[in-house]
Amino acid sequence: MLSRSARGLNVSCVRAAQASRPFVMSQRTLMTLKHHKYTAHASAAGQGRNGEVKSDDDDGLTLRLAMPKSLGGKGDGQNPEQLFAMGYASCFLGALQMMAGKTGKTDAAKNAVIYTSVHLGEPEELGGFGIAVDIKVEGVEDEELIKAGHEACPYSRALKHGAVVNVSKA
């Protein structure tokens, strides 16, 4: 259990400190929300990566999950990384278009296509699993606009700043 003073610090810095290795400690402030403008609800059941995930909203979207072949599964269903990659691509595109509109550059983003790659693997010095993301923007030449879209995207912001995650019993 982390001490009160360690809360909010970058986990890798805390682990490095616990292992008595040289490190650079940086303070990390988690992003908190003033209020909720929209809430999506979902549930997962079955055997984790070999179960079912569904939207608990009115649309009733249901997907069968399956372990990817590269992780020893059959690959005959979706997996959480695919869902994250699709959500991130869509969110980034929306943020890019929003920033194009706010800066009077709507035409600069009208042909934008966002490609995301979400990588699952073992993080250095932490063990377990972690993710890394690559984003490629096609059809936009304005690098400042791409940067503004990245800075406005809620997925990008959550990965950069962290997000409050509350876990409790149902």
C-alpha positions as CSV (number, residue, x, y, z in Angstrom):
1,M,0.0,0.0,0.0
2,L,1.4,3.4,-1.0
3,S,1.8,6.0,1.7
4,R,-0.3,9.1,1.6
5,S,2.6,11.1,0.3
6,A,3.1,8.7,-2.6
7,R,-0.4,9.1,-3.9
8,G,-0.5,10.9,-7.2
9,L,3.1,10.1,-8.0
10,N,4.0,8.4,-11.2
11,V,3.9,4.6,-10.4
12,S,7.2,3.9,-12.0
13,C,8.9,6.6,-9.9
14,V,7.4,5.0,-6.7
15,R,8.5,1.5,-7.8
16,A,12.0,2.8,-8.6
17,A,12.1,4.4,-5.1
18,Q,11.1,1.2,-3.5
19,A,13.8,-0.7,-5.3
20,S,16.4,1.9,-4.2
21,R,17.4,2.7,-7.8
22,P,18.3,6.3,-9.0
23,F,15.2,8.0,-10.3
24,V,13.7,11.3,-11.1
25,M,10.5,11.9,-9.2
26,S,7.7,14.0,-10.8
27,Q,4.5,15.1,-9.2
28,R,1.4,13.9,-11.2
29,T,-1.9,15.6,-10.8
30,L,-4.9,13.4,-11.7
31,M,-7.5,14.9,-14.0
32,T,-10.8,15.2,-12.1
33,L,-14.2,16.1,-13.6
34,K,-16.3,19.0,-12.3
35,H,-19.5,17.3,-13.6
36,H,-20.5,14.5,-16.0
37,K,-21.9,15.6,-19.4
38,Y,-22.3,12.0,-20.6
39,T,-21.9,8.6,-19.0
40,A,-21.5,5.3,-21.0
41,H,-22.3,2.1,-19.1
42,A,-21.0,-1.4,-20.0
43,S,-20.6,-4.8,-18.4
44,A,-18.4,-7.8,-19.0
45,A,-19.2,-11.4,-18.0
46,G,-17.8,-14.9,-18.7
47,Q,-14.1,-15.7,-18.6
48,G,-12.6,-12.2,-19.0
49,R,-11.1,-12.2,-22.4
50,N,-13.3,-15.1,-23.4
51,G,-16.7,-13.8,-22.5
52,E,-19.1,-11.1,-23.5
53,V,-19.1,-7.4,-23.2
54,K,-22.2,-5.3,-23.7
55,S,-23.3,-1.7,-23.6
56,D,-25.8,-1.3,-20.8
57,D,-27.3,1.8,-22.6
58,D,-30.4,1.8,-24.8
59,D,-28.5,0.7,-28.0
60,G,-27.8,-2.8,-26.6
61,L,-24.5,-3.4,-28.4
62,T,-23.1,-6.8,-27.5
63,L,-19.7,-8.3,-28.5
64,R,-18.2,-11.7,-27.9
65,L,-14.7,-11.4,-26.6
66,A,-11.9,-13.8,-27.5
67,M,-8.2,-14.0,-26.7
68,P,-6.1,-12.9,-29.7
69,K,-4.1,-15.6,-31.5
70,S,-0.9,-13.8,-30.6
71,L,-1.7,-14.3,-26.9
72,G,-2.6,-18.0,-27.4
73,G,-6.3,-17.7,-28.1
74,K,-8.4,-18.6,-31.1
75,G,-8.9,-15.0,-32.2
76,D,-12.5,-15.6,-33.0
77,G,-13.9,-12.5,-31.3
78,Q,-13.0,-9.0,-30.3
79,N,-10.6,-8.0,-27.5
80,P,-10.3,-5.0,-25.2
81,E,-7.4,-3.5,-27.1
82,Q,-9.4,-3.4,-30.4
83,L,-12.2,-1.7,-28.6
84,F,-9.8,0.8,-27.0
85,A,-8.1,1.5,-30.4
86,M,-11.5,2.1,-32.1
87,G,-12.7,4.4,-29.3
88,Y,-9.4,6.3,-29.3
89,A,-9.4,6.8,-33.1
90,S,-13.0,8.1,-33.1
91,C,-12.3,10.4,-30.1
92,F,-9.1,11.8,-31.6
93,L,-10.9,12.5,-34.9
94,G,-13.7,14.3,-33.1
95,A,-11.2,16.4,-31.1
96,L,-9.2,17.2,-34.2
97,Q,-12.3,18.3,-36.1
98,M,-13.5,20.3,-33.0
99,M,-10.2,22.2,-32.8
100,A,-10.2,22.8,-36.6
101,G,-13.6,24.4,-36.2
102,K,-12.4,26.5,-33.2
103,T,-9.4,27.8,-35.1
104,G,-11.2,28.5,-38.3
105,K,-9.4,25.6,-40.1
106,T,-12.4,23.3,-40.8
107,D,-11.2,22.5,-44.3
108,A,-7.8,21.4,-43.0
109,A,-9.5,18.4,-41.1
110,K,-12.3,17.5,-43.5
111,N,-10.4,14.6,-45.0
112,A,-8.7,13.4,-41.8
113,V,-8.4,9.7,-41.1
114,I,-7.0,8.6,-37.7
115,Y,-5.2,5.2,-37.4
116,T,-4.5,3.9,-33.9
117,S,-2.4,1.0,-32.8
118,V,-2.8,-0.2,-29.2
119,H,0.0,-2.4,-28.0
120,L,-0.3,-4.8,-25.1
121,G,2.9,-5.9,-23.4
122,E,4.9,-6.0,-20.2
123,P,6.0,-2.5,-19.0
124,E,9.6,-2.0,-18.1
125,E,10.3,-2.2,-14.3
126,L,6.6,-2.8,-13.4
127,G,5.7,-6.3,-14.4
128,G,2.2,-7.3,-15.3
129,F,0.7,-5.8,-18.5
130,G,0.5,-2.3,-19.9
131,I,-0.4,-0.5,-23.1
132,A,1.3,1.8,-25.5
133,V,-0.5,3.7,-28.3
134,D,0.6,4.9,-31.7
135,I,-1.5,7.4,-33.6
136,K,-1.1,8.3,-37.2
137,V,-3.1,11.2,-38.8
138,E,-3.7,11.1,-42.5
139,G,-5.1,13.9,-44.6
140,V,-4.0,16.8,-42.3
141,E,-0.8,18.7,-43.0
142,D,-1.1,21.3,-40.2
143,E,1.0,19.9,-37.3
144,E,-0.2,22.6,-34.9
145,L,-3.8,21.4,-35.6
146,I,-2.8,17.8,-34.9
147,K,-1.1,18.8,-31.7
148,A,-4.2,20.8,-30.7
149,G,-6.4,17.8,-31.4
150,H,-4.2,15.6,-29.3
151,E,-4.3,18.0,-26.4
152,A,-8.1,18.2,-26.6
153,C,-8.8,14.5,-27.0
154,P,-10.2,13.0,-23.7
155,Y,-8.4,9.7,-24.4
156,S,-5.0,11.5,-24.9
157,R,-5.7,13.6,-21.8
158,A,-6.5,10.6,-19.6
159,L,-3.3,8.8,-20.7
160,K,-1.2,11.9,-20.2
161,H,-2.7,13.2,-17.0
162,G,-4.3,10.1,-15.5
163,A,-7.9,9.8,-14.6
164,V,-9.7,9.0,-11.3
165,V,-10.8,5.4,-11.3
166,N,-13.2,4.4,-8.5
167,V,-13.5,0.6,-7.9
168,S,-16.2,-0.7,-5.5
169,K,-18.4,-3.7,-4.9
170,A,-21.7,-3.6,-6.8
